Amino acid sequence: MIPEIRAVVYDFGGVLLSYDNVKPTCKKIDELLGLPVGTVVKEIVGQDFHDWLGPHRNMFLGNISIAEIEAGLLVEYLHEKYSLKEKHPIKPYSDALGGINAKIIVPMLETVKKVREKGLKTGLLTNNMFLDKDGVKSRLIIDTAHFDVLIESCVEKVMKPQPEIYKMMEDRLGLAPNQILFLDDLQVNLDAAEARGWHTILVEPFDVAPAVQKLLEAIGESS
């Protein structure tokens, strides 16, 4: 147990939002475009596509929406890089993480309820994206009433691992850094939190059980 903890802050994708459909969805797109299996998933999570878009079209800062990316920008990038025979319309983000394929990781969601039952605050800190150009479509398939503070990068125009977004969470929770426990699936985001004095737990998106156990132990709750 970590006695000074007064809040638990969660990332969304890979921590509460399941990534189970990402690989099979992207594999189908690889086959459609005639690319080696693993290409599309590598590109949508990698840095090259973001560099190609440029800083003025950063999806996590809300400068461009998923709808605009899937309307042709992503396939144009893939065509330039891999010389596609045909530029088929593709929607890896929408198909993998939207609609019926969007699923919450239930064991992790249950910890949110336990955290609140312990009298601790909860926060959601996510590098998120607008789904539509006007930014009006719902982006979080979760009851946000579970969280005392919700911070989305696309809304705030700042993203992890920039220190400003962590300071924003501290201020809105009204807590000191060492009173916060943070769960994320990217070590770089945890490193930035630790640099501020936060406690952290790394989550493996395809096996959240170890992280769930560490969280329960940290708040003095049995599994």
Secondary structure, 3 states (H helix, E strand, C coil): CCCCCCEEEECCECCCECCCCHHHHHHHHHHHHCCCCCHHHHHHHCCHHHHHHCHHHCHHHCCCCHHHHHHHHHHHHHHHHHCCCCCCCCCHHHHHHCHHHCCECHHHHHHHHHHHHCCCEEEEEECCCCCCCCCCCCCCCCCHHHCCEEEEHHHHCCCCCCHHHHHHHHHHHCCCHHHEEEEECCHHHHHHHHHHCCEEEECECCECHHHHHHHHHHCCCCC
